[in-house]
Structure formats: C-alpha cells, structure tokens
Amino acid sequence: PIVVDSHYVENPWSNYGVYLIDVILPGILQLVIILMTVFAIGYELKMKTTRKWIVAAGLSFPAAFTGKLLPYTILYLALGFGLEIFMYKVLNYPLSAPLYLMMINMFLMVIASEAVGVFMIGLFPVLRDGLSFASIYSILSLSIAGMTFPLENMWPPFSALGQLFPLRHYFLIYVHSGLYGGGFETCWIHYVVLLLFLFLPVLVLKRLSKAMVYQNYPLK
C-alpha cells in the first residue's frame, strides 16, 4: 500500500475547528445582528413610538437610524473583535494575515449585517414578518456560505444565492487572506460587495419612512 505524506496548508494539526469555528461563530453573530436590528426598529413600529423617535432626532431619518443603531454597533464590534482576539491570540488558530485585516473584515460584516436588517424591516415593516424573514435568511447563510460544502458544486441557483449573504464574503476574505496569506488583490471584490450591502436600506427608505410617519402598523 502507498503511504500518503500529507501536508495541510496552514493547518498541520488537521484541526477541524480551524475551518469551522472561524466562520460558525461570526455566522451566529451575523444572525444575532440581523435579528436584533429588525427587532430594534420593528418594536418602535409596533409600539407606535416612531414619531417621537423622529422628533427626537430633529426630523432627520439618517440621524434617527444612526442614534438607534450606534450603541448596538459598538456592542457588536466589541463582540466581534473580542472573538477574533480569542481565536487568533488565545487559541492560536493559524492566521497568515495581520490581525487588523481580520478586524476590518469583521467591521464590514457587522455594518453590512445591520444594513441587511434595516432592509428587511423596511421590506416587511411588521415585526413578526420581518423577524420571520430575517430568521430564514440568517439560518440559510450558515448553510450556503460555503464553509461546509463548496458553493461552486452546489445547484447553480443556490450558488448564486450564496452571494447574497455578508457571511459568504467574510468567509472568502478569511480564506484568501487569513488562511492562504493572499494580499488585497486576491479578495478586493469581496470588500466591495460588503460595502455594497450598505446601499440596501436606500431601496426601502421611502417605504420604511412612510410606516414610521403614518404609524399604520396592523392591530391584529
């Protein structure tokens, strides 16, 4: 019989946690961010307190959303940065890129996930509907991010669907930079896509602003 002399790239211990934990935990964080963003805005709609919220923001919708989401953003970033410090400095998971690049990656995933949450509650400005849609979307992202099965080998519609999740692009940046040690040129497109997620709230701003002003949340 032939003896196989295996040399694992950046993971000589063949530790499966290196391939899973690095993405599963950020994936759970993404799920929490999207659900909490939908809840934070949807609860204001449900309780019909959105007019007071807008008045407190000086009748400025950008100021209203910034004031609402900024404390959450700080908390999510603290969790995300703490998670990466724990994985790469305490557990000593392999990292071929500087830690600050992974923190930039985490920052972009956090704000992109918040933008997705705003988009969902704007698309379905009813708390239960928004949370249901957000739950399905977030759970699917854990399966279609490509961390357990190559996205390229999935059914083509699923392969295309996988590009619609911030976690997918966080994962690819981690693979190209964190595992393989590639430079910015190997994954710049994924940084761009994460930034494009920030434009999603613009698509539903008119619908969400009407819901906030008219307070036409269904009674039943």
SETILUM-636639 format. One record per residue: x, y, z of N, C-alpha, C, CB in turn; residue in three letters. Coordinates in steps of 0.05 Angstrom, whole numbers, padded with zeros to 5 digits, always signed. Glycine has a CB too. Example, Ala and Ser with C-alpha at 12.3 -4.5 7.8 and 13.67 -1.06 7.14 Angstrom:
REM residues 2
+00264-00114+00156+00246-00090+00156+00264-00066+00156+00226-00089+00181ALA/+00257-00045+00142+00273-00021+00143+00258+00001+00157+00282-00012+00114SER/
//
This chain:
REM residues 220
+00017-00024+00000+00000+00000+00000+00017+00025+00000-00019+00000+00025PRO/+00006+00046-00011+00020+00072-00013+00015+00088+00012+00012+00088-00038ILE/+00037+00098+00024+00034+00115+00048+00032+00144+00039+00059+00111+00067VAL/+00011+00157+00046+00006+00185+00038+00021+00204+00057-00024+00191+00037VAL/+00037+00221+00046+00052+00241+00062+00036+00267+00059+00082+00244+00053ASP/+00019+00273+00077+00001+00297+00075+00013+00321+00089-00026+00291+00087SER/+00011+00344+00076+00019+00369+00088-00004+00389+00085+00046+00380+00074HIS/-00018+00394+00107-00041+00411+00106-00033+00441+00106-00060+00406+00130TYR/-00045+00456+00088-00038+00484+00085-00048+00499+00110-00051+00496+00060VAL/-00030+00511+00124-00036+00528+00147-00051+00514+00169-00051+00552+00138GLU/-00053+00488+00168-00067+00473+00190-00054+00445+00192-00097+00471+00183ASN/-00029+00444+00201-00015+00418+00202-00027+00399+00222+00015+00423+00209PRO/-00043+00409+00241-00055+00391+00261-00081+00379+00250-00060+00407+00286TRP/-00090+00387+00226-00116+00378+00215-00138+00383+00235-00115+00349+00207SER/-00137+00406+00248-00157+00413+00268-00181+00424+00253-00145+00435+00288ASN/-00203+00409+00255-00227+00416+00240-00239+00442+00251-00248+00394+00242TYR/-00234+00448+00276-00244+00473+00288-00233+00498+00273-00236+00475+00316GLY/-00209+00496+00262-00198+00519+00247-00215+00526+00223-00169+00512+00238VAL/-00227+00506+00210-00244+00511+00187-00272+00518+00194-00244+00487+00169TYR/-00282+00510+00217-00310+00514+00224-00314+00537+00243-00322+00489+00235LEU/-00300+00536+00266-00305+00556+00287-00300+00584+00277-00287+00551+00311ILE/-00280+00588+00259-00274+00614+00248-00297+00627+00233-00249+00613+00231ASP/-00315+00610+00224-00338+00620+00208-00365+00616+00223-00339+00607+00181VAL/-00367+00594+00238-00392+00589+00252-00398+00611+00272-00391+00562+00266ILE/-00378+00619+00288-00383+00640+00308-00389+00667+00296-00359+00642+00327LEU/-00374+00676+00275-00383+00700+00261-00410+00697+00249-00362+00708+00240PRO/-00417+00673+00240-00443+00668+00228-00465+00672+00249-00445+00641+00216GLY/-00461+00662+00273-00480+00666+00294-00483+00695+00301-00472+00649+00320ILE/-00460+00709+00301-00460+00738+00307-00476+00752+00285-00432+00749+00308LEU/-00473+00744+00260-00488+00756+00238-00518+00752+00243-00480+00745+00211GLN/-00526+00728+00251-00554+00721+00256-00565+00740+00278-00557+00692+00264LEU/-00550+00743+00300-00559+00760+00322-00562+00789+00313-00540+00758+00345VAL/-00542+00798+00297-00543+00826+00288-00568+00832+00271-00517+00833+00272ILE/-00573+00814+00252-00596+00818+00234-00622+00817+00250-00596+00797+00212ILE/-00625+00798+00267-00650+00795+00283-00654+00819+00301-00650+00769+00299LEU/-00632+00828+00315-00635+00850+00334-00640+00876+00319-00610+00852+00351MET/-00629+00879+00295-00634+00904+00280-00663+00905+00272-00616+00905+00255THR/-00673+00883+00262-00702+00881+00255-00719+00887+00280-00709+00854+00243VAL/-00712+00875+00302-00728+00878+00327-00727+00907+00337-00718+00859+00349PHE/-00703+00919+00336-00700+00947+00347-00718+00967+00332-00670+00955+00346ALA/-00719+00964+00306-00736+00982+00290-00765+00973+00290-00725+00985+00262ILE/-00769+00947+00287-00796+00936+00287-00811+00941+00312-00795+00907+00281GLY/-00798+00941+00335-00811+00945+00360-00822+00974+00362-00793+00939+00384TYR/-00806+00993+00351-00815+01021+00351-00840+01023+00334-00793+01040+00340GLU/-00841+01009+00311-00864+01009+00294-00888+00997+00308-00859+00994+00267LEU/-00884+00974+00322-00906+00960+00335-00917+00977+00358-00896+00934+00346LYS/-00900+00991+00373-00910+01007+00396-00919+01035+00387-00888+01009+00416MET/-00916+01041+00361-00924+01067+00350-00910+01090+00364-00955+01070+00353LYS/-00884+01087+00368-00868+01108+00380-00849+01120+00360-00852+01097+00404THR/-00853+01115+00334-00834+01124+00314-00835+01154+00310-00840+01110+00288THR/-00858+01167+00314-00859+01196+00311-00843+01210+00332-00888+01206+00312ARG/-00845+01200+00357-00828+01211+00378-00799+01207+00373-00836+01199+00406LYS/-00793+01184+00361-00765+01177+00354-00754+01197+00333-00763+01148+00344TRP/-00771+01202+00313-00762+01220+00291-00759+01249+00302-00782+01220+00268ILE/-00778+01257+00319-00776+01284+00330-00751+01287+00347-00802+01291+00347VAL/-00745+01267+00363-00721+01267+00380-00696+01269+00363-00720+01243+00397ALA/-00697+01259+00338-00674+01260+00320-00674+01286+00303-00674+01236+00302ALA/-00691+01305+00310-00691+01330+00295-00703+01327+00267-00663+01341+00293GLY/-00722+01309+00264-00736+01304+00239-00717+01294+00217-00751+01329+00230LEU/-00695+01282+00225-00675+01272+00206-00675+01241+00208-00647+01283+00212SER/-00682+01228+00186-00682+01199+00186-00653+01188+00189-00694+01189+00160PHE/-00633+01199+00175-00606+01189+00179-00597+01191+00209-00586+01204+00162PRO/-00604+01213+00222-00596+01217+00250-00612+01197+00267-00602+01245+00259ALA/-00637+01192+00260-00653+01173+00276-00642+01145+00275-00682+01173+00266ALA/-00635+01136+00251-00624+01109+00248-00596+01107+00260-00623+01100+00219PHE/-00580+01128+00257-00553+01128+00269-00555+01126+00300-00537+01153+00261THR/-00572+01143+00311-00575+01142+00340-00586+01116+00351-00593+01165+00349GLY/-00604+01104+00336-00615+01078+00344-00595+01055+00342-00640+01072+00327LYS/-00579+01054+00321-00562+01031+00316-00534+01034+00326-00561+01026+00286LEU/-00525+01059+00332-00497+01062+00340-00490+01047+00366-00491+01092+00344LEU/-00506+01048+00387-00499+01032+00411-00498+01002+00405-00520+01037+00433PRO/-00516+00992+00389-00515+00964+00381-00489+00958+00366-00539+00956+00364TYR/-00482+00976+00347-00458+00972+00331-00433+00970+00348-00455+00995+00311THR/-00431+00987+00368-00408+00986+00386-00407+00960+00401-00409+01009+00407ILE/-00430+00950+00410-00431+00924+00424-00423+00901+00405-00459+00919+00435LEU/-00434+00901+00380-00428+00880+00361-00398+00880+00355-00444+00883+00336TYR/-00386+00904+00351-00358+00905+00344-00341+00895+00368-00350+00934+00337LEU/-00349+00902+00392-00334+00892+00416-00335+00861+00416-00346+00904+00442ALA/-00358+00850+00410-00361+00821+00410-00344+00809+00387-00390+00812+00407LEU/-00346+00821+00364-00331+00811+00341-00301+00813+00344-00339+00826+00316GLY/-00291+00836+00353-00262+00839+00357-00253+00821+00380-00256+00868+00364PHE/-00269+00818+00401-00261+00800+00423-00260+00772+00414-00281+00803+00446GLY/-00279+00764+00396-00279+00737+00385-00254+00731+00369-00304+00733+00367LEU/-00245+00751+00353-00221+00746+00337-00196+00746+00353-00219+00767+00315GLU/-00195+00763+00373-00171+00762+00391-00170+00735+00406-00173+00786+00412ILE/-00193+00725+00414-00194+00700+00428-00185+00677+00410-00222+00694+00439PHE/-00194+00677+00385-00187+00655+00367-00158+00656+00358-00205+00656+00342MET/-00148+00680+00352-00121+00681+00340-00099+00687+00360-00121+00702+00319TYR/-00106+00697+00383-00085+00703+00403-00086+00684+00427-00088+00731+00412LYS/-00110+00674+00434-00112+00656+00457-00112+00627+00448-00139+00662+00473VAL/-00129+00620+00428-00129+00593+00418-00107+00588+00397-00156+00587+00405LEU/-00094+00610+00388-00072+00608+00369-00080+00594+00343-00049+00593+00381ASN/-00104+00600+00333-00112+00590+00307-00094+00602+00286-00142+00596+00301TYR/-00087+00588+00265-00069+00599+00245-00080+00623+00231-00062+00578+00224PRO/-00064+00643+00228-00072+00668+00214-00048+00678+00199-00083+00689+00235LEU/-00051+00678+00173-00028+00686+00155-00029+00716+00149-00028+00670+00130SER/-00050+00730+00157-00053+00758+00152-00051+00773+00179-00080+00765+00138ALA/-00044+00799+00178-00044+00815+00203-00072+00815+00215-00035+00844+00197PRO/-00073+00815+00242-00099+00814+00256-00117+00837+00249-00094+00813+00286LEU/-00105+00861+00243-00122+00884+00238-00138+00880+00212-00104+00909+00236TYR/-00127+00864+00193-00143+00859+00168-00168+00843+00174-00126+00845+00148LEU/-00166+00824+00193-00189+00808+00200-00209+00826+00216-00181+00784+00217MET/-00199+00845+00231-00216+00863+00245-00231+00882+00226-00200+00880+00265MET/-00217+00890+00204-00231+00906+00183-00252+00888+00170-00210+00916+00162ILE/-00246+00863+00166-00265+00844+00155-00290+00842+00173-00252+00817+00150ASN/-00285+00839+00199-00306+00837+00218-00323+00863+00219-00295+00831+00246MET/-00310+00886+00218-00324+00912+00218-00343+00913+00194-00304+00935+00218PHE/-00333+00906+00171-00350+00907+00147-00374+00888+00149-00334+00902+00122LEU/-00369+00864+00160-00391+00845+00162-00412+00855+00182-00380+00817+00171MET/-00404+00868+00203-00423+00878+00223-00441+00899+00211-00408+00889+00247VAL/-00429+00919+00198-00446+00941+00187-00462+00931+00163-00428+00965+00179ILE/-00451+00912+00148-00466+00900+00126-00490+00885+00136-00449+00882+00108ALA/-00487+00870+00158-00509+00855+00170-00530+00874+00181-00499+00837+00193SER/-00522+00897+00193-00542+00916+00202-00557+00928+00178-00528+00939+00217GLU/-00543+00933+00156-00557+00943+00132-00577+00923+00122-00537+00950+00110ALA/-00571+00898+00123-00590+00877+00115-00614+00877+00133-00576+00849+00115VAL/-00610+00880+00160-00632+00881+00178-00650+00905+00173-00621+00883+00207GLY/-00639+00928+00168-00656+00952+00161-00671+00947+00135-00638+00977+00158VAL/-00659+00934+00116-00672+00928+00091-00696+00909+00096-00652+00915+00071PHE/-00692+00890+00113-00714+00870+00118-00738+00882+00132-00703+00847+00134MET/-00733+00899+00152-00756+00911+00166-00768+00932+00149-00747+00923+00193ILE/-00753+00944+00130-00764+00963+00111-00781+00949+00090-00742+00979+00098GLY/-00772+00925+00082-00787+00910+00062-00813+00898+00075-00770+00887+00051LEU/-00811+00890+00100-00834+00879+00115-00837+00895+00141-00832+00848+00120PHE/-00849+00918+00141-00850+00935+00165-00870+00926+00186-00856+00964+00157PRO/-00871+00900+00190-00886+00888+00212-00867+00870+00227-00912+00872+00201VAL/-00866+00872+00253-00845+00859+00269-00845+00829+00264-00849+00865+00298LEU/-00867+00816+00265-00867+00787+00262-00859+00778+00234-00895+00775+00268ARG/-00867+00793+00214-00859+00786+00187-00829+00791+00182-00875+00802+00166ASP/-00820+00814+00192-00791+00820+00189-00774+00800+00203-00785+00847+00200GLY/-00781+00791+00228-00766+00772+00243-00766+00745+00229-00776+00770+00272LEU/-00789+00737+00218-00791+00711+00204-00773+00711+00180-00820+00706+00196SER/-00774+00732+00164-00757+00733+00140-00727+00734+00148-00763+00758+00124PHE/-00721+00749+00169-00693+00751+00178-00683+00724+00189-00690+00772+00200ALA/-00700+00709+00202-00692+00683+00213-00686+00663+00190-00715+00671+00231SER/-00703+00662+00170-00698+00644+00148-00672+00652+00133-00722+00645+00128ILE/-00669+00677+00128-00645+00687+00114-00620+00681+00129-00647+00717+00109TYR/-00620+00686+00155-00596+00682+00172-00588+00652+00174-00600+00694+00199SER/-00608+00635+00178-00603+00607+00180-00592+00596+00154-00628+00591+00188ILE/-00603+00604+00131-00594+00595+00105-00565+00603+00101-00611+00606+00083LEU/-00557+00626+00111-00530+00636+00107-00509+00617+00119-00526+00664+00118SER/-00516+00603+00140-00497+00584+00152-00493+00560+00135-00507+00576+00180LEU/-00513+00553+00118-00511+00530+00101-00499+00537+00074-00538+00517+00097SER/-00504+00561+00064-00496+00569+00037-00472+00588+00037-00520+00581+00023ILE/-00459+00590+00059-00435+00607+00059-00411+00593+00046-00427+00615+00088ALA/-00412+00567+00044-00391+00552+00031-00371+00541+00050-00377+00569+00012GLY/-00376+00542+00076-00356+00533+00095-00358+00502+00100-00359+00547+00122MET/-00381+00490+00094-00383+00461+00098-00384+00446+00072-00409+00455+00114THR/-00392+00459+00050-00393+00447+00024-00387+00468+00003-00421+00433+00019PHE/-00370+00463-00016-00362+00483-00036-00387+00494-00051-00343+00472-00057PRO/-00389+00520-00051-00411+00533-00064-00411+00528-00094-00411+00564-00058LEU/-00388+00525-00105-00385+00521-00134-00397+00494-00142-00356+00522-00142GLU/-00399+00475-00124-00410+00449-00131-00440+00446-00123-00394+00427-00116ASN/-00452+00467-00114-00480+00466-00108-00496+00471-00133-00487+00487-00086MET/-00522+00466-00131-00541+00472-00152-00538+00501-00159-00571+00465-00144TRP/-00535+00508-00185-00529+00536-00194-00547+00558-00180-00533+00538-00223PRO/-00573+00554-00177-00588+00575-00163-00579+00580-00135-00618+00568-00163PRO/-00571+00558-00121-00561+00561-00094-00534+00575-00094-00559+00534-00080PHE/-00518+00568-00114-00491+00580-00117-00494+00611-00120-00476+00568-00140SER/-00514+00619-00136-00518+00648-00140-00530+00660-00114-00537+00653-00163ALA/-00548+00645-00101-00560+00656-00076-00539+00660-00054-00581+00636-00066LEU/-00518+00644-00054-00497+00647-00034-00483+00674-00034-00477+00625-00037GLY/-00484+00688-00056-00470+00714-00058-00486+00736-00043-00466+00721-00087GLN/-00510+00729-00034-00528+00750-00022-00525+00751+00008-00556+00744-00030LEU/-00505+00737+00019-00501+00737+00048-00474+00750+00056-00502+00708+00059PHE/-00474+00769+00074-00448+00781+00083-00429+00759+00093-00453+00801+00105PRO/-00439+00738+00106-00422+00718+00117-00405+00704+00095-00438+00697+00132LEU/-00417+00701+00071-00402+00688+00049-00377+00704+00042-00421+00686+00024ARG/-00379+00730+00041-00356+00747+00033-00337+00750+00056-00366+00775+00024HIS/-00347+00750+00081-00329+00749+00104-00312+00723+00103-00344+00750+00131TYR/-00325+00701+00097-00312+00675+00096-00290+00674+00074-00332+00653+00090PHE/-00296+00685+00050-00277+00685+00029-00253+00703+00035-00290+00693+00002LEU/-00257+00725+00048-00235+00743+00056-00217+00728+00076-00245+00769+00068ILE/-00230+00714+00094-00215+00698+00114-00198+00677+00100-00234+00686+00135TYR/-00210+00663+00081-00196+00641+00067-00172+00652+00051-00215+00626+00048VAL/-00177+00673+00035-00156+00683+00018-00134+00697+00034-00168+00702-00003HIS/-00142+00713+00054-00122+00728+00069-00113+00713+00094-00133+00755+00076SER/-00132+00704+00110-00126+00692+00136-00113+00665+00134-00150+00689+00152GLY/-00122+00648+00115-00110+00621+00113-00088+00620+00092-00132+00601+00105LEU/-00093+00631+00068-00073+00628+00047-00053+00651+00046-00088+00627+00020TYR/-00058+00672+00062-00038+00694+00063-00038+00711+00038-00011+00683+00067GLY/-00059+00711+00022-00060+00728-00002-00063+00757+00005-00083+00719-00019GLY/-00056+00774-00013-00058+00803-00009-00086+00813-00016-00037+00817-00026GLY/-00088+00840-00015-00113+00853-00020-00124+00846-00048-00111+00883-00017PHE/-00105+00842-00067-00113+00837-00095-00128+00811-00098-00089+00838-00113GLU/-00125+00793-00079-00138+00766-00082-00167+00767-00072-00123+00746-00066THR/-00175+00787-00057-00202+00787-00046-00215+00815-00046-00202+00776-00018CYS/-00205+00833-00062-00215+00861-00061-00245+00861-00069-00200+00879-00080TRP/-00253+00843-00087-00281+00843-00095-00300+00838-00072-00285+00823-00117ILE/-00291+00822-00053-00309+00816-00030-00311+00839-00011-00298+00791-00015HIS/-00290+00855-00009-00292+00880+00006-00312+00899-00007-00264+00894+00009TYR/-00312+00900-00033-00330+00917-00048-00359+00908-00044-00323+00917-00078VAL/-00363+00882-00045-00391+00871-00042-00401+00877-00014-00391+00841-00047VAL/-00384+00874+00007-00393+00881+00034-00401+00910+00036-00370+00874+00054LEU/-00386+00928+00022-00394+00956+00022-00420+00961+00007-00371+00973+00010LEU/-00425+00945-00014-00449+00949-00029-00474+00942-00013-00449+00931-00054LEU/-00471+00924+00007-00494+00918+00024-00504+00943+00039-00486+00897+00045PHE/-00487+00963+00042-00495+00987+00057-00515+01004+00041-00470+01004+00063LEU/-00518+00998+00016-00538+01013+00000-00566+01001+00001-00528+01015-00029PHE/-00568+00977+00013-00594+00964+00014-00616+00981+00028-00592+00937+00028LEU/-00610+00994+00051-00631+01010+00064-00642+01032+00046-00620+01022+00089PRO/-00626+01042+00027-00636+01063+00009-00659+01053-00007-00613+01073-00009VAL/-00659+01028-00014-00681+01016-00030-00708+01016-00016-00673+00988-00039LEU/-00707+01015+00010-00733+01013+00025-00737+01038+00043-00733+00988+00043VAL/-00721+01058+00039-00723+01082+00057-00750+01095+00055-00701+01102+00051LEU/-00761+01097+00030-00787+01111+00027-00809+01095+00040-00793+01114-00003LYS/-00809+01069+00036-00829+01052+00048-00827+01052+00079-00827+01023+00037ARG/-00803+01050+00089-00799+01050+00118-00806+01077+00130-00771+01042+00125LEU/-00799+01098+00117-00806+01125+00128-00836+01130+00129-00792+01147+00111SER/-00850+01120+00109-00880+01122+00110-00891+01107+00133-00892+01112+00083LYS/-00881+01083+00138-00891+01067+00160-00885+01081+00187-00878+01039+00160ALA/-00862+01094+00188-00855+01108+00213-00872+01133+00217-00826+01115+00213MET/-00878+01147+00196-00893+01172+00198-00923+01167+00202-00889+01189+00173VAL/-00935+01149+00187-00964+01144+00188-00971+01125+00210-00974+01133+00161TYR/-00952+01109+00220-00956+01091+00242-00980+01072+00236-00961+01106+00269GLN/-00980+01061+00212-01002+01044+00203-00997+01015+00209-01008+01048+00174ASN/-00985+01009+00232-00979+00981+00240-01005+00967+00245-00961+00980+00265TYR/-01008+00942+00234-01034+00928+00237-01040+00922+00266-01034+00902+00221PRO/-01065+00924+00274-01073+00920+00301-01074+00890+00308-01099+00933+00307LEU/-01078+00873+00288-01080+00844+00293-01059+00830+00277-01108+00834+00285LYS/
//
